Amino acid sequence: MIVDGKKVTTGSFNFTAAAQDRNAENLLTIDDAEVAKKYTENWYRRKEQSKPASIDVKVLWR
């Protein structure tokens, strides 16, 4: 997660009670605008290379 172009929060942490209380997850916040810039550039490169998702399967459960 890139916050205000100044901070980056990264890791395996899911924002749930289980993640906070029971699971072995990690979260790292980097307060560095240059690092945030690199993460932002990487995100846009990935976005440019991405393609729309399509679902061509039946839903077997509801």
mmCIF file as gemmi writes it, N, C-alpha and C atoms, coordinates in Angstrom:
data_model
loop_
_atom_site.group_PDB
_atom_site.id
_atom_site.type_symbol
_atom_site.label_atom_id
_atom_site.label_alt_id
_atom_site.label_comp_id
_atom_site.label_asym_id
_atom_site.label_entity_id
_atom_site.label_seq_id
_atom_site.pdbx_PDB_ins_code
_atom_site.Cartn_x
_atom_site.Cartn_y
_atom_site.Cartn_z
_atom_site.occupancy
_atom_site.B_iso_or_equiv
_atom_site.pdbx_formal_charge
_atom_site.auth_seq_id
_atom_site.auth_asym_id
_atom_site.pdbx_PDB_model_num
ATOM 1 N N . MET Axp A 1 ? 0.852 -1.146 0 1 0 ? 1 A 1
ATOM 2 C CA . MET Axp A 1 ? 0 0 0 1 0 ? 1 A 1
ATOM 3 C C . MET Axp A 1 ? 0.914 1.229 0 1 0 ? 1 A 1
ATOM 4 N N . ILE Axp A 2 ? 0.635 2.16 -0.882 1 0 ? 2 A 1
ATOM 5 C CA . ILE Axp A 2 ? 1.399 3.403 -0.955 1 0 ? 2 A 1
ATOM 6 C C . ILE Axp A 2 ? 0.52 4.502 -0.357 1 0 ? 2 A 1
ATOM 7 N N . VAL Axp A 3 ? 1.037 5.185 0.647 1 0 ? 3 A 1
ATOM 8 C CA . VAL Axp A 3 ? 0.246 6.179 1.374 1 0 ? 3 A 1
ATOM 9 C C . VAL Axp A 3 ? 0.787 7.579 1.094 1 0 ? 3 A 1
ATOM 10 N N . ASP Axp A 4 ? -0.039 8.399 0.458 1 0 ? 4 A 1
ATOM 11 C CA . ASP Axp A 4 ? 0.276 9.812 0.212 1 0 ? 4 A 1
ATOM 12 C C . ASP Axp A 4 ? 1.599 10.023 -0.525 1 0 ? 4 A 1
ATOM 13 N N . GLY Axp A 5 ? 2.06 9.016 -1.27 1 0 ? 5 A 1
ATOM 14 C CA . GLY Axp A 5 ? 3.315 9.151 -1.992 1 0 ? 5 A 1
ATOM 15 C C . GLY Axp A 5 ? 4.525 9.287 -1.091 1 0 ? 5 A 1
ATOM 16 N N . LYS Axp A 6 ? 4.355 8.985 0.203 1 0 ? 6 A 1
ATOM 17 C CA . LYS Axp A 6 ? 5.429 9.185 1.18 1 0 ? 6 A 1
ATOM 18 C C . LYS Axp A 6 ? 5.802 7.919 1.935 1 0 ? 6 A 1
ATOM 19 N N . LYS Axp A 7 ? 4.844 7.023 2.092 1 0 ? 7 A 1
ATOM 20 C CA . LYS Axp A 7 ? 5.071 5.814 2.886 1 0 ? 7 A 1
ATOM 21 C C . LYS Axp A 7 ? 4.633 4.595 2.096 1 0 ? 7 A 1
ATOM 22 N N . VAL Axp A 8 ? 5.26 3.468 2.409 1 0 ? 8 A 1
ATOM 23 C CA . VAL Axp A 8 ? 4.877 2.19 1.82 1 0 ? 8 A 1
ATOM 24 C C . VAL Axp A 8 ? 4.611 1.228 2.965 1 0 ? 8 A 1
ATOM 25 N N . THR Axp A 9 ? 3.496 0.539 2.889 1 0 ? 9 A 1
ATOM 26 C CA . THR Axp A 9 ? 3.192 -0.525 3.832 1 0 ? 9 A 1
ATOM 27 C C . THR Axp A 9 ? 3.135 -1.807 3.026 1 0 ? 9 A 1
ATOM 28 N N . THR Axp A 10 ? 3.92 -2.789 3.424 1 0 ? 10 A 1
ATOM 29 C CA . THR Axp A 10 ? 4.019 -4.023 2.662 1 0 ? 10 A 1
ATOM 30 C C . THR Axp A 10 ? 4.104 -5.214 3.612 1 0 ? 10 A 1
ATOM 31 N N . GLY Axp A 11 ? 3.819 -6.383 3.111 1 0 ? 11 A 1
ATOM 32 C CA . GLY Axp A 11 ? 3.918 -7.599 3.909 1 0 ? 11 A 1
ATOM 33 C C . GLY Axp A 11 ? 2.763 -8.528 3.638 1 0 ? 11 A 1
ATOM 34 N N . SER Axp A 12 ? 2.657 -9.551 4.467 1 0 ? 12 A 1
ATOM 35 C CA . SER Axp A 12 ? 1.623 -10.568 4.275 1 0 ? 12 A 1
ATOM 36 C C . SER Axp A 12 ? 0.387 -10.318 5.139 1 0 ? 12 A 1
ATOM 37 N N . PHE Axp A 13 ? 0.373 -9.249 5.884 1 0 ? 13 A 1
ATOM 38 C CA . PHE Axp A 13 ? -0.702 -8.979 6.835 1 0 ? 13 A 1
ATOM 39 C C . PHE Axp A 13 ? -2.036 -8.76 6.137 1 0 ? 13 A 1
ATOM 40 N N . ASN Axp A 14 ? -3.061 -9.458 6.608 1 0 ? 14 A 1
ATOM 41 C CA . ASN Axp A 14 ? -4.444 -9.23 6.181 1 0 ? 14 A 1
ATOM 42 C C . ASN Axp A 14 ? -5.123 -8.45 7.304 1 0 ? 14 A 1
ATOM 43 N N . PHE Axp A 15 ? -5.885 -7.468 6.956 1 0 ? 15 A 1
ATOM 44 C CA . PHE Axp A 15 ? -6.499 -6.612 7.965 1 0 ? 15 A 1
ATOM 45 C C . PHE Axp A 15 ? -7.753 -7.272 8.533 1 0 ? 15 A 1
ATOM 46 N N . THR Axp A 16 ? -7.521 -8.333 9.311 1 0 ? 16 A 1
ATOM 47 C CA . THR Axp A 16 ? -8.591 -9.089 9.962 1 0 ? 16 A 1
ATOM 48 C C . THR Axp A 16 ? -8.212 -9.318 11.423 1 0 ? 16 A 1
ATOM 49 N N . ALA Axp A 17 ? -9.201 -9.674 12.228 1 0 ? 17 A 1
ATOM 50 C CA . ALA Axp A 17 ? -8.927 -9.979 13.633 1 0 ? 17 A 1
ATOM 51 C C . ALA Axp A 17 ? -8.009 -11.194 13.749 1 0 ? 17 A 1
ATOM 52 N N . ALA Axp A 18 ? -8.227 -12.202 12.916 1 0 ? 18 A 1
ATOM 53 C CA . ALA Axp A 18 ? -7.376 -13.4 12.963 1 0 ? 18 A 1
ATOM 54 C C . ALA Axp A 18 ? -5.927 -13.05 12.647 1 0 ? 18 A 1
ATOM 55 N N . ALA Axp A 19 ? -5.717 -12.207 11.67 1 0 ? 19 A 1
ATOM 56 C CA . ALA Axp A 19 ? -4.351 -11.804 11.315 1 0 ? 19 A 1
ATOM 57 C C . ALA Axp A 19 ? -3.686 -11.08 12.48 1 0 ? 19 A 1
ATOM 58 N N . GLN Axp A 20 ? -4.45 -10.251 13.127 1 0 ? 20 A 1
ATOM 59 C CA . GLN Axp A 20 ? -3.903 -9.469 14.233 1 0 ? 20 A 1
ATOM 60 C C . GLN Axp A 20 ? -3.656 -10.321 15.471 1 0 ? 20 A 1
ATOM 61 N N . ASP Axp A 21 ? -4.571 -11.247 15.766 1 0 ? 21 A 1
ATOM 62 C CA . ASP Axp A 21 ? -4.522 -11.955 17.045 1 0 ? 21 A 1
ATOM 63 C C . ASP Axp A 21 ? -3.909 -13.349 16.999 1 0 ? 21 A 1
ATOM 64 N N . ARG Axp A 22 ? -4.027 -14.063 15.861 1 0 ? 22 A 1
ATOM 65 C CA . ARG Axp A 22 ? -3.631 -15.47 15.864 1 0 ? 22 A 1
ATOM 66 C C . ARG Axp A 22 ? -2.613 -15.868 14.806 1 0 ? 22 A 1
ATOM 67 N N . ASN Axp A 23 ? -2.647 -15.253 13.661 1 0 ? 23 A 1
ATOM 68 C CA . ASN Axp A 23 ? -1.801 -15.7 12.555 1 0 ? 23 A 1
ATOM 69 C C . ASN Axp A 23 ? -0.392 -15.108 12.64 1 0 ? 23 A 1
ATOM 70 N N . ALA Axp A 24 ? 0.536 -15.791 12.013 1 0 ? 24 A 1
ATOM 71 C CA . ALA Axp A 24 ? 1.917 -15.295 11.942 1 0 ? 24 A 1
ATOM 72 C C . ALA Axp A 24 ? 2.069 -14.503 10.644 1 0 ? 24 A 1
ATOM 73 N N . GLU Axp A 25 ? 1.631 -13.265 10.666 1 0 ? 25 A 1
ATOM 74 C CA . GLU Axp A 25 ? 1.697 -12.41 9.487 1 0 ? 25 A 1
ATOM 75 C C . GLU Axp A 25 ? 2.612 -11.231 9.793 1 0 ? 25 A 1
ATOM 76 N N . ASN Axp A 26 ? 3.068 -10.563 8.749 1 0 ? 26 A 1
ATOM 77 C CA . ASN Axp A 26 ? 3.985 -9.444 8.98 1 0 ? 26 A 1
ATOM 78 C C . ASN Axp A 26 ? 3.529 -8.204 8.23 1 0 ? 26 A 1
ATOM 79 N N . LEU Axp A 27 ? 3.951 -7.075 8.736 1 0 ? 27 A 1
ATOM 80 C CA . LEU Axp A 27 ? 3.611 -5.783 8.15 1 0 ? 27 A 1
ATOM 81 C C . LEU Axp A 27 ? 4.808 -4.866 8.373 1 0 ? 27 A 1
ATOM 82 N N . LEU Axp A 28 ? 5.265 -4.243 7.305 1 0 ? 28 A 1
ATOM 83 C CA . LEU Axp A 28 ? 6.404 -3.337 7.385 1 0 ? 28 A 1
ATOM 84 C C . LEU Axp A 28 ? 5.99 -2.003 6.785 1 0 ? 28 A 1
ATOM 85 N N . THR Axp A 29 ? 6.202 -0.918 7.522 1 0 ? 29 A 1
ATOM 86 C CA . THR Axp A 29 ? 5.931 0.418 7.009 1 0 ? 29 A 1
ATOM 87 C C . THR Axp A 29 ? 7.261 1.131 6.809 1 0 ? 29 A 1
ATOM 88 N N . ILE Axp A 30 ? 7.461 1.626 5.599 1 0 ? 30 A 1
ATOM 89 C CA . ILE Axp A 30 ? 8.687 2.335 5.242 1 0 ? 30 A 1
ATOM 90 C C . ILE Axp A 30 ? 8.316 3.792 5.003 1 0 ? 30 A 1
ATOM 91 N N . ASP Axp A 31 ? 8.848 4.679 5.812 1 0 ? 31 A 1
ATOM 92 C CA . ASP Axp A 31 ? 8.551 6.11 5.72 1 0 ? 31 A 1
ATOM 93 C C . ASP Axp A 31 ? 9.66 6.777 4.913 1 0 ? 31 A 1
ATOM 94 N N . ASP Axp A 32 ? 9.561 6.657 3.587 1 0 ? 32 A 1
ATOM 95 C CA . ASP Axp A 32 ? 10.606 7.172 2.701 1 0 ? 32 A 1
ATOM 96 C C . ASP Axp A 32 ? 9.98 7.485 1.345 1 0 ? 32 A 1
ATOM 97 N N . ALA Axp A 33 ? 9.938 8.75 0.986 1 0 ? 33 A 1
ATOM 98 C CA . ALA Axp A 33 ? 9.284 9.17 -0.258 1 0 ? 33 A 1
ATOM 99 C C . ALA Axp A 33 ? 9.94 8.554 -1.488 1 0 ? 33 A 1
ATOM 100 N N . GLU Axp A 34 ? 11.252 8.351 -1.465 1 0 ? 34 A 1
ATOM 101 C CA . GLU Axp A 34 ? 11.939 7.759 -2.618 1 0 ? 34 A 1
ATOM 102 C C . GLU Axp A 34 ? 11.533 6.295 -2.794 1 0 ? 34 A 1
ATOM 103 N N . VAL Axp A 35 ? 11.403 5.572 -1.701 1 0 ? 35 A 1
ATOM 104 C CA . VAL Axp A 35 ? 10.93 4.184 -1.774 1 0 ? 35 A 1
ATOM 105 C C . VAL Axp A 35 ? 9.489 4.168 -2.274 1 0 ? 35 A 1
ATOM 106 N N . ALA Axp A 36 ? 8.664 5.072 -1.77 1 0 ? 36 A 1
ATOM 107 C CA . ALA Axp A 36 ? 7.271 5.155 -2.225 1 0 ? 36 A 1
ATOM 108 C C . ALA Axp A 36 ? 7.213 5.444 -3.722 1 0 ? 36 A 1
ATOM 109 N N . LYS Axp A 37 ? 8.104 6.291 -4.212 1 0 ? 37 A 1
ATOM 110 C CA . LYS Axp A 37 ? 8.155 6.603 -5.644 1 0 ? 37 A 1
ATOM 111 C C . LYS Axp A 37 ? 8.485 5.353 -6.452 1 0 ? 37 A 1
ATOM 112 N N . LYS Axp A 38 ? 9.44 4.556 -5.984 1 0 ? 38 A 1
ATOM 113 C CA . LYS Axp A 38 ? 9.821 3.324 -6.687 1 0 ? 38 A 1
ATOM 114 C C . LYS Axp A 38 ? 8.657 2.333 -6.705 1 0 ? 38 A 1
ATOM 115 N N . TYR Axp A 39 ? 7.961 2.19 -5.588 1 0 ? 39 A 1
ATOM 116 C CA . TYR Axp A 39 ? 6.798 1.303 -5.532 1 0 ? 39 A 1
ATOM 117 C C . TYR Axp A 39 ? 5.716 1.79 -6.49 1 0 ? 39 A 1
ATOM 118 N N . THR Axp A 40 ? 5.496 3.099 -6.547 1 0 ? 40 A 1
ATOM 119 C CA . THR Axp A 40 ? 4.487 3.664 -7.445 1 0 ? 40 A 1
ATOM 120 C C . THR Axp A 40 ? 4.851 3.408 -8.901 1 0 ? 40 A 1
ATOM 121 N N . GLU Axp A 41 ? 6.11 3.632 -9.253 1 0 ? 41 A 1
ATOM 122 C CA . GLU Axp A 41 ? 6.567 3.371 -10.624 1 0 ? 41 A 1
ATOM 123 C C . GLU Axp A 41 ? 6.363 1.905 -10.994 1 0 ? 41 A 1
ATOM 124 N N . ASN Axp A 42 ? 6.7 1.015 -10.071 1 0 ? 42 A 1
ATOM 125 C CA . ASN Axp A 42 ? 6.523 -0.415 -10.309 1 0 ? 42 A 1
ATOM 126 C C . ASN Axp A 42 ? 5.047 -0.755 -10.506 1 0 ? 42 A 1
ATOM 127 N N . TRP Axp A 43 ? 4.176 -0.15 -9.71 1 0 ? 43 A 1
ATOM 128 C CA . TRP Axp A 43 ? 2.739 -0.406 -9.823 1 0 ? 43 A 1
ATOM 129 C C . TRP Axp A 43 ? 2.232 -0.011 -11.204 1 0 ? 43 A 1
ATOM 130 N N . TYR Axp A 44 ? 2.636 1.162 -11.671 1 0 ? 44 A 1
ATOM 131 C CA . TYR Axp A 44 ? 2.185 1.616 -12.993 1 0 ? 44 A 1
ATOM 132 C C . TYR Axp A 44 ? 2.748 0.752 -14.12 1 0 ? 44 A 1
ATOM 133 N N . ARG Axp A 45 ? 3.986 0.273 -13.972 1 0 ? 45 A 1
ATOM 134 C CA . ARG Axp A 45 ? 4.526 -0.645 -14.987 1 0 ? 45 A 1
ATOM 135 C C . ARG Axp A 45 ? 3.689 -1.914 -15.049 1 0 ? 45 A 1
ATOM 136 N N . ARG Axp A 46 ? 3.347 -2.451 -13.903 1 0 ? 46 A 1
ATOM 137 C CA . ARG Axp A 46 ? 2.52 -3.667 -13.851 1 0 ? 46 A 1
ATOM 138 C C . ARG Axp A 46 ? 1.132 -3.394 -14.426 1 0 ? 46 A 1
ATOM 139 N N . LYS Axp A 47 ? 0.573 -2.239 -14.12 1 0 ? 47 A 1
ATOM 140 C CA . LYS Axp A 47 ? -0.755 -1.892 -14.636 1 0 ? 47 A 1
ATOM 141 C C . LYS Axp A 47 ? -0.736 -1.84 -16.16 1 0 ? 47 A 1
ATOM 142 N N . GLU Axp A 48 ? 0.303 -1.253 -16.733 1 0 ? 48 A 1
ATOM 143 C CA . GLU Axp A 48 ? 0.412 -1.159 -18.193 1 0 ? 48 A 1
ATOM 144 C C . GLU Axp A 48 ? 0.5 -2.53 -18.849 1 0 ? 48 A 1
ATOM 145 N N . GLN Axp A 49 ? 1.078 -3.499 -18.163 1 0 ? 49 A 1
ATOM 146 C CA . GLN Axp A 49 ? 1.251 -4.844 -18.706 1 0 ? 49 A 1
ATOM 147 C C . GLN Axp A 49 ? 0.043 -5.742 -18.453 1 0 ? 49 A 1
ATOM 148 N N . SER Axp A 50 ? -0.889 -5.283 -17.649 1 0 ? 50 A 1
ATOM 149 C CA . SER Axp A 50 ? -2.013 -6.133 -17.259 1 0 ? 50 A 1
ATOM 150 C C . SER Axp A 50 ? -3.083 -6.193 -18.344 1 0 ? 50 A 1
ATOM 151 N N . LYS Axp A 51 ? -3.913 -7.207 -18.225 1 0 ? 51 A 1
ATOM 152 C CA . LYS Axp A 51 ? -5.04 -7.392 -19.137 1 0 ? 51 A 1
ATOM 153 C C . LYS Axp A 51 ? -6.296 -7.589 -18.3 1 0 ? 51 A 1
ATOM 154 N N . PRO Axp A 52 ? -7.457 -7.212 -18.826 1 0 ? 52 A 1
ATOM 155 C CA . PRO Axp A 52 ? -8.699 -7.421 -18.077 1 0 ? 52 A 1
ATOM 156 C C . PRO Axp A 52 ? -8.922 -8.911 -17.805 1 0 ? 52 A 1
ATOM 157 N N . ALA Axp A 53 ? -9.444 -9.203 -16.65 1 0 ? 53 A 1
ATOM 158 C CA . ALA Axp A 53 ? -9.772 -10.584 -16.309 1 0 ? 53 A 1
ATOM 159 C C . ALA Axp A 53 ? -11.112 -10.947 -16.919 1 0 ? 53 A 1
ATOM 160 N N . SER Axp A 54 ? -11.245 -12.202 -17.279 1 0 ? 54 A 1
ATOM 161 C CA . SER Axp A 54 ? -12.54 -12.682 -17.756 1 0 ? 54 A 1
ATOM 162 C C . SER Axp A 54 ? -12.822 -14.015 -17.089 1 0 ? 54 A 1
ATOM 163 N N . ILE Axp A 55 ? -14.07 -14.246 -16.829 1 0 ? 55 A 1
ATOM 164 C CA . ILE Axp A 55 ? -14.478 -15.487 -16.182 1 0 ? 55 A 1
ATOM 165 C C . ILE Axp A 55 ? -15.351 -16.248 -17.162 1 0 ? 55 A 1
ATOM 166 N N . ASP Axp A 56 ? -14.869 -17.402 -17.586 1 0 ? 56 A 1
ATOM 167 C CA . ASP Axp A 56 ? -15.593 -18.225 -18.551 1 0 ? 56 A 1
ATOM 168 C C . ASP Axp A 56 ? -15.986 -19.567 -17.942 1 0 ? 56 A 1
ATOM 169 N N . VAL Axp A 57 ? -16.348 -19.56 -16.678 1 0 ? 57 A 1
ATOM 170 C CA . VAL Axp A 57 ? -16.708 -20.81 -16.007 1 0 ? 57 A 1
ATOM 171 C C . VAL Axp A 57 ? -18.09 -20.67 -15.381 1 0 ? 57 A 1
ATOM 172 N N . LYS Axp A 58 ? -18.729 -21.814 -15.164 1 0 ? 58 A 1
ATOM 173 C CA . LYS Axp A 58 ? -20.015 -21.823 -14.467 1 0 ? 58 A 1
ATOM 174 C C . LYS Axp A 58 ? -19.782 -21.653 -12.973 1 0 ? 58 A 1
ATOM 175 N N . VAL Axp A 59 ? -20.695 -20.987 -12.339 1 0 ? 59 A 1
ATOM 176 C CA . VAL Axp A 59 ? -20.659 -20.906 -10.887 1 0 ? 59 A 1
ATOM 177 C C . VAL Axp A 59 ? -21.331 -22.164 -10.368 1 0 ? 59 A 1
ATOM 178 N N . LEU Axp A 60 ? -20.578 -22.971 -9.624 1 0 ? 60 A 1
ATOM 179 C CA . LEU Axp A 60 ? -21.094 -24.25 -9.149 1 0 ? 60 A 1
ATOM 180 C C . LEU Axp A 60 ? -21.617 -24.181 -7.724 1 0 ? 60 A 1
ATOM 181 N N . TRP Axp A 61 ? -21.467 -23.078 -7.071 1 0 ? 61 A 1
ATOM 182 C CA . TRP Axp A 61 ? -21.955 -22.929 -5.707 1 0 ? 61 A 1
ATOM 183 C C . TRP Axp A 61 ? -22.554 -21.542 -5.552 1 0 ? 61 A 1
ATOM 184 N N . ARG Axp A 62 ? -23.395 -21.413 -4.584 1 0 ? 62 A 1
ATOM 185 C CA . ARG Axp A 62 ? -24 -20.115 -4.273 1 0 ? 62 A 1
ATOM 186 C C . ARG Axp A 62 ? -24.173 -19.966 -2.801 1 0 ? 62 A 1
